[in-house]
Amino acid sequence: MLSCLTLAACGSAKESGPPADVIEYELFPSTREVTPAQLEALTSSDEEGVIVFAEEPPGFEDLEPGQVLLAQASEKLPAGLLRVVGSVERDGGVLTLRTGAAPLQAAFRKLHVKMQRDATIGEGRFTPAAGMRNVVRSETQGLTVDKGKGEQKRRFEIIVFDGDDDPETKNNKVEIDALLGGGYTYEISLDIEWGEVWLIPAKVSACMAAAVVGDDCNPEDFLPELRSTFTVDPYVFMDVNVWGAATLDFKKELDVGKIELTPILLFPLVFMPTVDIVASVEGGASARFEVGVAANAELETSVTVSTKTGGVPVYAPPKLKDWHFDPRPPVVDLHASAEAKVGARLGISLYGMAGPYARMSGVARIDAAPLENPCWKLHFALESELGARITTPRLPFVGYVKLLDWHIAPFRPIDEEVDSGACILPPDPPNPPGSGPTPSAFRSPPFPPWSKNLGGDVDATFAPPAGDFLSGAPDLVPAIDGRWIASGSFANALHKIDGNGSIVWTSRLANESGLTLRPLRSVPAYDAGVLALLRPEAMPDSFVLAHVEQSGKLSWARGYELPASCNAEATHLMRDASTGFVVLGRCKGSGDGWMIQVSERGEIVRARTLAEEGAIATVPTAGTVADGELVVAGTLVHSGGEPEWAFASRFDADGEPGVSTTFTCASRVAMAVTAAAPSENGGVTLVGEANGPGLVARLRKDGGVGFVRFPNLGIGTRDWFSVSSVAELPVTGMVFAASTRKTAETAPPSLVVAGLDGAGRTMWSRGFSLDSRTLTWPALRLTDDGGVFLSAVAGPEGGREGDLFAMKLHAKDGNVGDGSAVASEEVALADYDCMIDSKSFQPMLGALDVTTRTVTLHRQ
């Protein structure tokens, strides 16, 4: 059948009117046009391609696999129908067809289409994307007309993160406020030509039918060229604003939602235009920022792609026809870095198959630095992206058959500094948020110290009595809103704590059996959330990773299963040097350690075992990033009564091993590393315990041992002193926290916090205790106002299994103030004198099989 139609377009934004639609086509005889009468018996058509008729439609008696069904859009088939039959099943009068996607070339012997349309952001119904319903608000503004084009605008208010889910609090969130208007004038052409082929080749029909039922066949290998040209002229109004505060670097991509536009019916073709609202935001640690720019712009560009050119397009870069912008004066503190990008992506699909797309985004960025002049700079950019994706709809068993997927790198026809200004600097300007105190804040902290019993959801009876932290050391990490997240194997839940020592929320996560998964560690995620390492309970997984939003809401969770022979135990979670994470652990079966690197979404990047030649067990328990390298630390166990050795191995961005060092004190027998922190000049500080005394060691970047100290309060048969957390001071030296017990005394285990100089020598040390109650498992962090924020666990009391405890001390001397909830006194630390043996080694890396799955958890 040969048809040639010329149609007038419905509606236009151009006064002169668009060119007429053109469609010329010829169907193969094997293409069956399904009539409205035949569709009356249709009862269902699902995404898997199963089409069911209550009774066999007239004319379907000779329907067979390999034939193509073509139907116009209707109430039952909103996107029309273009499917290839894989199998035909008749049962009691019911007709069931198992179908797959049919490429255009399988239905049309010849096709030539050309049309022009307008798509405006203000039309259609907006639907928030999954997971965005509670964080995005959209409203339509009034209609204005500029250059003959309707500019009905939509406002989008998007909460990137909110630290406490409270709309009344403002300094613990980042929010985007964007007003988008205008739209796109676009033209599409499609061309197919089989030449002298008059019947669909049998091998093509057979291949398509085979693909439907799961056989290995790709119809792309037998199809002629499909050529498409997409010309698009965006005319946009964008007013992009971002404001908030963050104490950590962050970056987040957001699919905000979709605007469904009216389908375009060009018989027998059905085009489905949509506009996706997309956004991204990134920034550095900033106390406070607010930035916004409004802009109008009009561009033109085009791209021609073909399935037979290896994905190489003919591309016309964007031409800027007209533009202007209007910046608003920014509000910034002395340190600010933030960029917001919001835009609309026009996509045109045919019979549900993806087609060409174009995106136009507005980008607003603020940079402020107190020691530069000008002190702040405001940038604005328009960013254009153009691409095409020619694919089939979803095929059973094999998914989507992608015929072509191509896009240009984002192009910025406008990228300019639109405003700048000076700052009035105070005599002692602050450091960027989260980077520690200035020298003056360290010398004279402006806050009164305090200590508090927070209650919370912890189990102090679960804590090992003798400092064994292999089951998960205490953990305290900064949240992006300036608060803190506390976790550890003693915890039943993640706890968010504010700077005044109040619990903002707890998040206890349980599996489908209702069993609680203890959060062993947590780290700030780059998308402004929190990633937690959970110990599975009655689950096949070796460990679980859960992503939690700043409000405590669970985003996603994945389980990871290592081979049964490994008998895996996860010990540590850390960020890598990029945007991913690393989980450390040991195989209790083989003795090997392991390290698994995952992406920001939890997908496995690489998984390897870790061992040292001659060691019967390699136990990685801590890690950090120092000078762009991943540092993994832990313990090496050898046979024959040889003492344990502490180790640290460095890895580059590609996972290749660099310098590795191991050291021991022979008289201490055991060496356990509980925490690691980057130090000056790319070095690393390790802390832990050494079978009685504590352990504090400094390793240089080249692997050399700077010093090893063994702080203690006296070494008896059952005495122990276990350092579980350390923070490097921005001036010089460090502060650590330890759990300690003196067997000769009747007092319960308690805490010690100490300040050391750059060589590891004690400058001050204080003990902290509760009357007739244990106080152990401390973790600490420096604060920007010259303090040390510390969390710990108080032992059982009054029927409770334990309480979370918090203190804020002066970092210069450990002062906790008068009237504190804890007893505090100066203590004298000794240093166990020992000859250190050290050597370099080459870690042995092996392949590790890990399977991963999505797991269902719920917040209790």
Residue pairs with C-beta under 8 A, 6 or more apart in sequence:
1 26
1 27
2 24
2 25
2 26
2 110
3 23
3 24
3 25
3 26
4 23
4 24
5 21
5 22
5 23
5 24
5 266
5 267
6 20
6 21
6 22
6 23
7 20
7 21
7 23
7 266
8 20
8 21
9 17
9 18
9 19
9 20
9 21
9 115
9 116
9 117
11 117
11 118
12 18
12 116
12 117
12 118
13 118
13 120
13 148
13 149
13 150
13 183
13 185
13 235
14 118
14 148
14 149
14 185
15 148
18 116
18 117
19 114
19 116
21 114
21 115
21 116
21 266
22 112
22 113
22 114
22 115
23 112
23 113
23 114
23 115
23 266
23 267
23 269
24 110
24 111
24 112
24 113
25 108
25 110
25 111
25 112
25 113
25 268
26 108
26 109
26 110
26 111
27 33
27 70
27 107
27 108
27 109
27 268
28 68
28 106
28 107
28 108
28 109
28 199
28 200
29 199
30 66
30 67
30 68
30 199
30 200
30 205
31 67
31 68
31 69
31 70
31 106
31 107
31 108
31 200
32 63
32 67
32 68
32 69
32 70
33 70
33 71
33 268
34 57
34 69
34 70
34 71
34 81
36 72
36 74
37 57
37 58
38 57
38 58
38 59
38 60
39 57
39 71
39 74
39 76
39 77
40 57
41 53
41 54
41 55
41 56
41 57
41 95
42 51
42 52
42 53
42 76
42 77
43 52
43 53
43 54
44 50
44 51
44 52
45 51
45 52
45 76
45 77
45 81
47 394
48 394
48 396
49 83
49 86
49 98
49 99
49 100
49 101
49 212
49 393
49 394
49 395
49 396
50 96
50 97
50 98
50 99
51 69
51 83
51 96
51 97
51 99
52 94
52 95
52 96
52 97
53 60
53 94
53 95
53 96
53 97
54 93
54 94
55 93
55 94
55 95
56 90
56 93
56 95
57 95
60 95
63 85
63 88
63 97
64 85
64 88
65 85
65 86
65 87
65 88
65 205
65 209
65 212
66 84
66 85
66 202
66 205
66 206
66 208
66 209
67 84
67 85
67 205
68 82
68 83
68 84
68 85
68 102
68 106
68 107
68 200
69 81
69 82
69 83
69 84
69 85
69 97
69 99
69 102
70 80
70 81
70 82
70 107
70 268
71 77
71 80
71 81
71 82
72 80
72 265
72 267
72 268
72 270
73 79
73 80
73 263
73 265
73 270
74 80
78 263
79 263
79 270
79 272
79 349
79 351
79 352
80 268
80 269
80 270
80 351
81 351
82 101
82 102
82 104
82 107
82 351
82 353
83 99
83 100
83 101
83 102
84 99
84 100
84 101
84 102
84 106
84 205
84 208
84 209
84 212
85 97
85 98
85 99
85 209
85 212
86 97
86 98
86 99
86 100
86 208
86 209
86 210
86 211
86 212
86 213
86 396
87 97
87 98
87 209
87 212
87 213
88 95
88 96
88 97
89 95
89 96
89 97
89 98
90 96
98 212
98 213
98 396
99 212
100 208
100 211
100 212
100 392
100 395
100 396
101 353
101 392
101 393
101 394
101 395
101 400
101 401
102 208
102 392
103 219
103 220
103 223
103 226
103 392
103 401
103 403
104 111
104 190
104 192
104 226
104 350
105 192
105 194
105 223
105 224
105 226
106 200
106 204
106 205
106 208
106 219
106 223
108 192
109 192
109 194
109 197
109 198
109 200
110 192
110 193
110 194
111 190
111 191
111 192
112 189
112 190
112 191
112 192
113 188
113 189
113 190
113 191
113 266
113 269
114 187
114 188
114 189
115 187
115 188
115 264
115 266
115 271
116 185
116 186
116 187
117 185
117 186
117 264
117 273
118 149
118 183
118 184
118 185
118 186
119 183
119 184
119 186
119 261
119 273
119 275
119 346
120 149
120 150
120 151
120 152
120 182
120 183
120 184
121 152
121 153
121 154
121 180
121 181
121 182
121 183
121 236
121 259
121 275
121 344
122 140
122 141
122 143
122 150
122 151
122 152
122 153
122 154
122 181
122 183
123 152
123 259
123 261
123 262
124 259
124 260
124 261
124 262
124 275
125 259
125 260
126 138
126 154
126 257
126 258
126 259
126 277
127 257
127 258
127 259
127 260
128 136
128 138
128 256
128 257
129 255
129 256
129 257
129 258
131 555
132 158
132 254
132 255
132 256
132 257
135 158
135 159
135 162
136 156
136 157
136 158
136 159
136 256
136 257
137 156
137 157
138 154
138 155
138 156
138 157
138 257
139 154
139 155
140 152
140 153
140 154
140 155
141 152
141 153
141 154
141 155
141 179
141 181
142 152
142 153
143 150
143 151
143 152
144 150
144 151
144 152
144 153
144 181
145 151
146 296
147 235
147 298
149 182
149 183
149 235
150 183
151 181
151 182
151 237
152 181
153 179
153 180
153 181
153 237
154 179
154 180
154 181
154 277
155 177
155 178
155 179
155 180
156 176
156 177
156 178
156 179
156 180
156 256
156 277
156 279
156 342
157 175
157 176
157 177
158 175
158 176
158 177
158 178
158 254
158 256
158 279
158 342
159 173
159 174
159 175
160 173
160 174
160 175
160 176
160 244
160 250
160 252
160 254
160 281
160 528
161 173
161 174
161 250
161 252
161 480
161 481
161 528
161 529
161 549
161 550
162 172
162 173
162 481
162 550
162 551
163 169
163 172
163 173
163 479
163 480
163 481
163 482
163 483
163 496
163 504
163 550
163 551
164 172
164 481
164 496
164 504
164 505
164 550
164 551
165 551
165 552
165 553
171 244
171 245
171 288
171 481
171 482
172 245
172 481
172 482
172 483
172 550
173 244
173 245
173 481
173 550
174 242
174 243
174 244
174 245
174 246
174 250
174 281
174 283
174 338
174 528
175 242
175 243
175 244
176 240
176 241
176 242
176 279
176 281
176 340
176 342
177 241
177 242
177 243
177 292
178 238
178 239
178 240
178 241
178 279
178 340
178 342
178 362
179 237
179 238
179 239
179 294
180 236
180 237
180 238
180 239
180 277
180 342
180 343
180 344
181 236
181 237
181 238
182 234
182 235
182 236
182 237
182 296
183 234
183 235
183 236
183 275
183 344
183 346
184 232
184 233
184 234
184 235
184 346
184 358
184 360
185 232
185 233
185 235
186 230
186 231
186 232
186 233
186 346
186 348
186 358
187 229
187 230
187 231
187 232
188 228
188 229
188 230
188 231
188 271
188 348
188 355
188 356
189 228
189 229
190 226
190 227
190 228
190 350
191 226
191 227
191 228
192 224
192 225
192 226
192 227
193 224
193 225
194 224
195 224
201 222
203 222
204 219
204 222
204 223
206 217
207 217
207 218
207 219
207 221
207 222
208 217
208 219
210 216
210 217
211 217
211 218
211 219
211 395
211 398
211 401
212 395
212 396
213 396
213 397
214 396
214 397
214 398
218 401
219 401
220 307
220 401
220 403
223 307
223 403
224 308
225 306
225 307
225 308
226 306
226 307
226 390
226 403
227 304
227 305
227 306
227 307
228 304
228 305
228 306
228 355
228 356
228 388
228 390
229 302
229 303
229 304
230 302
230 303
230 304
230 305
230 348
230 355
230 356
230 358
230 386
230 388
231 300
231 301
231 302
232 300
232 301
232 302
232 346
232 356
232 358
232 386
233 298
233 299
233 300
233 301
233 321
234 297
234 298
234 299
234 358
234 360
234 384
235 297
235 298
236 295
236 296
236 297
236 298
236 344
236 360
236 362
236 382
237 294
237 295
237 296
238 294
238 295
238 297
238 342
238 343
238 360
238 361
238 362
238 382
239 292
239 293
239 294
239 295
239 362
240 292
240 293
240 294
240 340
240 341
240 342
240 362
240 363
240 364
241 290
241 291
241 292
241 328
241 340
241 364
242 281
242 289
242 290
242 291
242 292
242 338
242 339
242 340
242 364
243 289
243 290
243 291
243 331
244 288
244 289
244 290
244 338
245 286
245 287
245 288
245 289
245 433
245 481
245 482
246 283
246 284
246 285
246 286
246 433
246 480
246 481
246 528
247 285
247 287
247 433
247 434
247 478
247 479
247 480
247 481
247 482
248 285
248 434
248 478
248 479
248 480
248 524
248 528
249 282
249 283
249 284
249 285
249 526
250 281
250 282
250 283
250 480
250 526
250 527
250 528
251 280
251 281
251 282
251 283
251 526
251 527
251 579
252 280
252 281
252 282
252 526
252 527
252 528
253 278
253 279
253 280
253 527
254 278
254 279
254 280
254 281
255 276
255 278
256 276
256 277
256 278
256 279
256 342
257 276
257 277
258 274
258 275
258 276
258 277
259 274
259 275
259 276
259 277
259 344
260 274
261 273
261 274
261 275
262 273
263 270
263 271
263 272
263 273
264 270
264 271
264 272
264 273
265 271
269 350
269 351
270 350
270 351
271 348
271 349
271 350
271 355
272 348
272 349
272 350
272 352
273 346
273 347
273 348
273 349
274 346
274 347
274 349
275 344
275 345
275 346
275 347
276 344
276 345
276 347
277 342
277 343
277 344
277 345
278 342
278 343
278 344
278 345
278 359
278 361
279 340
279 341
279 342
279 343
280 340
280 341
281 338
281 339
281 340
281 341
282 338
282 339
283 289
283 336
283 337
283 338
283 339
284 335
284 336
284 337
284 338
284 432
285 335
285 337
285 432
285 433
285 434
285 435
286 332
286 333
286 335
286 336
286 337
286 338
286 368
286 432
286 433
287 333
287 334
287 335
287 336
287 430
287 433
288 331
288 332
288 333
288 336
289 330
289 331
289 332
289 333
289 336
289 338
289 366
289 368
290 330
290 331
290 332
291 328
291 330
291 331
291 332
291 338
291 340
291 364
291 365
291 366
291 378
292 327
292 328
292 330
292 364
293 325
293 326
293 327
293 328
293 362
293 364
293 378
293 380
293 418
294 325
294 326
294 327
294 328
295 323
295 324
295 325
295 326
295 362
295 380
295 382
295 414
296 322
296 323
296 324
296 325
297 320
297 322
297 323
297 360
297 382
297 413
297 414
298 320
298 321
298 322
298 323
299 318
299 319
299 320
299 321
299 360
299 382
299 384
299 413
300 318
300 319
300 321
301 315
301 316
301 317
301 318
301 319
301 358
301 384
301 386
302 315
302 316
303 313
303 314
303 315
303 316
303 356
303 386
303 387
303 388
303 408
304 313
304 314
304 315
305 311
305 313
305 314
305 356
305 388
305 390
305 404
305 406
306 404
307 390
307 403
307 404
311 404
311 405
311 406
313 388
313 406
313 408
315 386
315 408
317 411
318 384
318 386
318 411
318 413
319 413
320 413
320 414
323 382
323 414
325 380
325 414
325 418
327 378
327 380
327 418
327 419
329 419
329 421
330 366
330 376
330 378
330 419
332 366
332 368
332 376
333 368
334 368
334 369
334 370
334 375
334 423
334 425
334 429
334 430
335 368
335 369
335 370
335 430
335 431
335 432
335 433
336 366
336 367
336 368
336 376
337 366
337 367
337 368
338 365
338 366
339 363
339 364
339 365
339 366
340 363
340 364
340 365
341 361
341 362
341 363
341 383
342 361
342 362
343 359
343 360
343 361
343 362
343 383
344 359
344 360
344 361
345 357
345 358
345 359
345 385
346 357
346 358
346 359
347 354
347 355
347 356
347 357
348 355
348 356
348 357
349 355
351 393
352 393
353 390
353 391
353 392
353 393
354 389
354 390
354 391
355 388
355 389
355 390
356 386
356 387
356 388
356 389
357 386
357 387
357 388
357 389
357 407
358 384
358 385
358 386
358 387
359 383
359 384
359 385
359 386
360 382
360 383
360 384
361 382
361 383
361 384
361 385
362 380
362 381
362 382
362 383
363 379
363 380
363 381
363 382
363 383
363 412
363 415
364 378
364 379
364 380
365 378
365 379
365 380
365 381
366 376
366 377
366 378
366 379
367 376
367 377
367 379
368 375
368 376
368 377
368 423
369 375
369 376
370 423
370 425
370 429
371 429
373 422
374 420
374 421
374 422
375 421
375 422
375 423
375 425
376 420
376 421
376 423
377 417
377 419
377 420
378 417
378 418
378 419
378 420
379 415
379 416
379 417
379 418
380 414
380 415
380 416
380 418
381 412
381 414
381 415
381 416
382 412
382 413
382 414
382 415
383 410
383 411
383 412
384 410
384 411
384 412
384 413
385 407
385 408
385 409
385 410
385 411
386 407
386 408
387 405
387 406
387 407
387 408
388 404
388 405
388 406
388 407
389 402
389 404
389 405
389 406
390 402
390 403
390 404
390 405
391 400
391 401
391 402
391 403
391 404
391 405
392 400
392 401
392 402
392 403
393 400
394 400
395 401
428 438
428 439
428 440
428 441
429 438
430 438
430 441
430 784
431 437
431 438
431 730
431 784
433 482
433 784
434 478
434 784
435 730
435 784
436 729
436 730
436 782
436 783
436 784
437 445
437 730
437 782
437 783
437 784
437 785
437 786
437 787
437 811
438 730
439 731
441 784
441 785
441 786
442 729
442 730
442 731
442 786
442 811
442 812
443 786
443 812
444 786
445 785
445 786
445 787
445 810
445 811
445 812
446 785
446 786
447 785
447 786
447 787
447 808
448 817
449 787
449 807
449 808
449 809
449 810
449 815
449 816
449 817
449 820
450 501
450 807
450 808
450 816
450 817
450 820
451 501
451 768
451 805
451 806
451 807
451 808
451 816
451 820
451 821
451 822
452 501
452 805
452 806
452 807
452 821
453 794
453 803
453 804
453 805
453 821
454 495
454 497
454 501
454 502
454 503
454 803
454 804
454 805
454 806
455 503
455 803
455 804
456 486
456 491
456 493
456 495
456 503
456 506
456 803
456 804
457 491
457 492
457 493
457 495
457 506
457 508
457 804
458 490
458 491
458 492
458 793
458 801
458 802
458 803
458 804
459 490
459 491
459 492
459 801
459 802
460 490
460 774
460 776
460 793
460 794
460 795
460 796
460 801
460 802
460 803
461 796
461 801
461 802
462 489
462 490
462 518
463 489
463 490
463 776
463 777
463 793
463 802
464 471
465 749
466 720
466 741
467 672
467 689
467 720
467 722
467 739
468 672
469 621
469 672
469 674
469 688
469 722
469 724
470 569
470 571
470 586
470 619
470 621
470 672
471 489
471 520
471 569
471 571
472 488
472 489
472 518
472 520
472 521
472 535
472 571
473 488
473 521
473 572
473 621
473 622
473 674
473 675
473 724
473 725
473 779
474 486
474 487
474 488
474 490
474 724
474 725
474 777
474 778
474 779
474 791
474 792
474 793
475 485
475 486
475 487
475 488
475 520
475 521
475 522
475 779
476 484
476 485
476 486
476 725
476 779
476 780
476 781
476 789
476 790
476 791
477 484
477 485
477 522
477 523
477 524
477 530
477 781
478 484
478 485
478 524
478 781
479 485
479 496
479 524
479 530
479 550
480 524
480 528
480 550
481 550
482 499
483 496
483 497
483 498
483 499
483 504
484 496
484 497
484 498
484 499
484 781
484 789
484 791
485 494
485 495
485 496
485 497
485 522
485 524
485 530
486 494
486 495
486 497
486 779
486 791
486 804
487 494
487 495
487 519
487 520
487 521
487 522
487 532
488 519
488 520
488 521
488 777
488 779
488 793
489 518
489 520
489 535
490 777
490 793
490 802
491 518
491 519
491 804
492 508
492 516
492 518
493 506
493 507
493 508
493 509
493 516
493 519
493 860
494 506
494 507
494 508
494 509
494 519
494 522
494 530
494 532
494 548
494 552
495 503
495 505
495 506
495 804
496 503
496 504
496 505
496 506
496 507
496 552
497 503
497 504
497 791
497 804
497 806
498 504
499 783
499 789
499 808
501 806
501 808
503 804
505 551
505 552
506 552
507 548
507 552
507 553
507 554
507 859
508 516
508 859
508 860
509 516
509 517
509 519
509 532
509 534
509 546
509 554
509 557
509 857
509 858
509 859
509 860
510 516
510 517
510 857
510 858
510 859
510 860
511 517
511 536
511 537
511 538
511 539
511 855
511 856
511 857
512 856
513 537
513 538
515 537
515 538
516 537
516 860
517 534
517 535
517 536
517 537
517 544
517 546
517 857
518 534
518 535
519 532
519 533
519 534
519 546
520 533
520 534
520 535
520 570
520 571
520 573
521 532
521 533
521 572
521 573
521 574
522 530
522 531
522 532
522 533
522 573
523 530
523 531
523 573
523 574
523 575
523 581
524 530
524 531
524 575
525 531
525 547
525 600
526 575
526 579
526 600
527 600
528 550
529 547
529 548
529 549
529 550
529 555
530 547
530 548
530 549
530 550
531 545
531 546
531 547
531 548
531 573
531 581
532 545
532 546
532 547
532 548
532 573
533 543
533 544
533 545
533 570
533 572
533 573
533 583
534 543
534 544
534 545
534 546
534 557
535 543
535 544
535 570
536 542
536 543
536 544
536 559
539 559
539 855
540 559
540 561
541 559
541 560
541 561
541 853
541 855
542 560
542 561
542 562
542 566
542 568
542 569
542 570
542 585
543 559
543 560
543 568
543 570
543 583
543 585
544 557
544 558
544 559
544 560
544 855
544 857
545 557
545 558
545 560
545 573
545 581
545 583
545 598
545 602
546 554
546 556
546 557
546 857
547 554
547 555
547 556
547 557
547 602
548 554
548 555
549 555
552 859
553 859
554 857
554 858
554 859
556 601
556 602
556 854
557 854
557 855
557 856
557 857
558 602
558 852
558 853
558 854
558 855
559 852
559 853
559 854
559 855
560 583
560 596
560 604
560 850
560 851
560 852
561 850
561 851
561 852
561 853
562 568
562 587
562 594
562 848
562 849
562 850
563 849
565 587
565 589
565 590
566 587
566 588
566 589
566 590
566 592
566 594
566 848
567 587
567 588
567 589
568 585
568 586
568 587
568 588
568 594
569 585
569 586
569 588
570 583
570 584
570 585
571 584
571 585
571 586
571 619
571 620
571 621
571 634
572 583
572 584
572 585
572 620
572 621
572 622
572 623
573 581
573 582
573 583
573 584
574 581
574 582
574 584
574 623
574 624
574 625
575 581
575 582
575 625
576 582
576 597
576 625
576 630
577 625
577 628
577 629
577 630
577 653
578 653
579 599
579 600
580 597
580 598
580 599
580 600
580 605
581 597
581 598
581 600
582 595
582 596
582 597
582 598
582 623
582 630
582 632
583 595
583 596
583 598
584 593
584 594
584 595
584 620
584 621
584 622
584 623
584 632
584 634
585 593
585 594
585 596
585 620
586 592
586 593
586 594
586 617
586 618
586 619
586 620
587 593
587 594
587 609
590 609
591 611
591 615
591 616
591 617
591 618
591 637
592 609
592 610
592 611
592 618
592 846
593 609
593 610
593 611
593 618
593 619
593 620
593 634
594 607
594 608
594 609
594 610
594 620
594 848
595 607
595 608
595 610
595 620
595 632
596 604
596 606
596 607
596 608
596 848
596 850
597 604
597 605
597 606
597 607
597 655
598 604
598 605
599 605
602 852
603 852
604 850
604 852
606 655
607 847
607 848
607 849
607 850
608 655
608 845
608 846
608 847
608 848
609 845
609 846
609 847
609 848
610 618
610 620
610 632
610 649
610 843
610 844
610 845
611 618
611 843
611 844
611 846
612 618
612 636
612 647
612 662
612 841
612 843
612 844
613 841
613 842
613 844
614 638
615 636
615 637
615 638
616 637
616 638
616 639
617 635
617 636
617 637
618 634
618 635
618 636
618 637
618 647
619 634
619 635
619 636
619 637
620 632
620 633
620 634
621 633
621 634
621 635
621 672
621 673
621 674
621 688
622 632
622 633
622 634
622 673
622 674
622 675
622 676
622 686
622 688
623 630
623 631
623 632
623 633
623 676
624 631
624 676
624 677
624 678
624 684
625 631
625 678
626 650
626 678
626 679
626 682
626 683
626 684
626 701
627 678
627 681
627 682
627 701
628 653
629 650
629 651
629 652
629 653
629 658
629 682
630 650
630 651
630 652
630 655
631 648
631 649
631 650
631 651
631 676
631 678
631 684
632 648
632 649
632 651
633 646
633 647
633 648
633 649
633 673
633 676
633 684
633 686
634 646
634 647
634 673
635 644
635 645
635 646
635 647
635 670
635 671
635 672
635 673
636 644
636 645
636 646
636 647
636 662
637 644
638 644
638 645
643 664
643 665
643 666
643 667
643 668
643 669
643 670
643 671
644 664
644 669
644 670
644 671
644 672
645 662
645 663
645 664
645 671
646 662
646 663
646 664
646 671
646 672
646 673
646 686
646 688
646 695
646 697
647 660
647 661
647 662
647 663
647 841
648 660
648 661
648 662
648 676
648 684
648 686
648 699
649 657
649 658
649 659
649 660
649 843
650 657
650 658
650 659
650 660
650 703
651 657
651 658
652 658
657 842
657 843
657 845
659 701
659 702
659 703
659 840
660 703
660 840
660 841
660 842
660 843
661 699
661 703
661 704
661 705
661 838
661 839
661 840
661 841
662 838
662 839
662 840
662 841
663 697
663 705
663 708
663 836
663 837
663 838
663 839
664 671
664 836
664 837
664 838
665 671
665 690
665 708
665 710
665 832
665 834
665 835
665 836
665 837
666 834
666 835
666 837
667 834
668 690
668 691
668 692
668 693
668 710
668 832
668 834
669 691
670 689
670 690
670 691
671 688
671 690
671 691
671 695
672 688
672 689
672 690
672 695
672 722
673 686
673 687
673 688
673 695
674 687
674 688
674 689
674 722
674 723
674 724
674 725
675 686
675 687
675 688
675 723
675 724
675 725
675 726
676 684
676 685
676 686
676 687
677 684
677 685
677 726
677 727
677 728
677 734
678 684
678 685
678 728
679 685
679 698
679 728
679 734
680 728
680 758
681 700
681 701
682 700
682 701
683 698
683 699
683 700
683 701
683 706
684 698
684 699
685 696
685 697
685 698
685 699
685 726
685 728
685 734
686 695
686 696
686 697
686 698
686 699
687 694
687 695
687 696
687 697
687 723
687 724
687 725
687 726
687 736
688 694
688 695
688 722
688 723
689 695
689 720
689 721
689 722
689 723
690 710
690 832
692 712
692 715
692 716
692 719
692 720
692 721
692 832
693 710
693 711
693 712
693 715
693 721
693 832
694 709
694 710
694 711
694 712
694 721
694 722
694 723
694 736
694 738
695 708
695 709
695 710
695 723
696 708
696 709
696 710
696 711
696 723
696 726
696 734
696 736
696 756
696 760
697 705
697 706
697 707
697 708
697 709
697 760
698 705
698 706
698 707
698 708
698 760
699 705
699 706
700 706
703 840
705 836
705 838
706 759
706 760
707 759
707 760
708 760
708 834
708 836
709 756
709 760
709 761
709 831
710 831
710 832
710 834
711 721
711 723
711 738
711 754
711 762
711 765
711 829
711 830
711 831
712 719
712 721
712 829
712 830
712 831
712 832
713 719
713 721
713 740
713 742
713 752
713 827
713 828
713 829
713 830
714 742
714 830
715 832
716 742
716 743
716 744
717 743
718 741
718 743
719 740
719 741
719 742
719 743
719 744
720 739
720 740
720 741
721 738
721 739
721 740
721 752
722 738
722 739
722 740
723 736
723 737
723 738
724 737
724 738
724 739
724 777
724 778
724 779
725 736
725 737
725 778
725 779
725 780
726 734
726 735
726 736
726 737
726 780
727 734
727 735
727 736
727 780
727 781
727 782
727 788
728 734
729 735
729 755
729 782
729 811
730 782
732 757
732 758
733 755
733 756
733 757
733 758
733 763
734 755
734 756
735 753
735 754
735 755
735 756
735 780
735 782
735 788
735 811
736 753
736 754
736 756
736 780
737 751
737 752
737 753
737 778
737 779
737 780
737 790
737 792
738 751
738 752
738 753
738 754
738 778
739 749
739 750
739 751
739 776
739 777
739 778
740 749
740 750
740 751
740 752
740 767
741 748
741 749
741 750
747 769
748 769
748 770
748 772
748 773
748 774
748 775
748 795
749 774
749 775
749 776
750 767
750 768
750 769
750 770
750 774
750 775
750 776
751 767
751 768
751 769
751 775
751 776
751 778
751 792
752 765
752 766
752 767
752 768
752 827
752 829
753 765
753 766
753 768
753 778
753 780
753 788
753 790
753 809
753 814
754 762
754 763
754 764
754 765
754 766
754 814
754 829
755 762
755 763
755 764
755 765
755 811
755 812
755 813
755 814
756 762
756 763
757 763
761 831
762 829
762 831
764 813
764 814
764 826
765 814
765 826
765 827
765 828
765 829
766 813
766 814
766 816
766 824
766 825
766 826
766 827
767 824
767 825
767 826
767 827
768 775
768 807
768 816
768 822
768 823
768 824
769 775
769 822
769 823
770 794
770 795
770 821
770 822
770 823
771 823
773 794
773 795
773 797
774 793
774 794
774 795
775 792
775 793
775 794
775 795
775 805
775 822
776 792
776 793
776 795
777 792
777 793
778 790
778 791
778 792
779 790
779 791
779 792
780 788
780 789
780 790
780 791
781 788
781 789
781 790
782 788
782 789
782 811
783 789
783 808
783 811
786 810
786 811
786 812
787 808
787 809
787 810
787 811
788 807
788 808
788 809
788 810
788 811
788 814
789 806
789 807
789 808
790 806
790 807
790 808
790 809
791 804
791 805
791 806
792 804
792 805
792 806
792 807
793 802
793 803
793 804
793 805
794 802
794 803
794 804
794 805
795 802
796 802
797 803
805 821
805 822
807 816
807 820
807 822
809 815
809 816
814 824
816 822
816 824
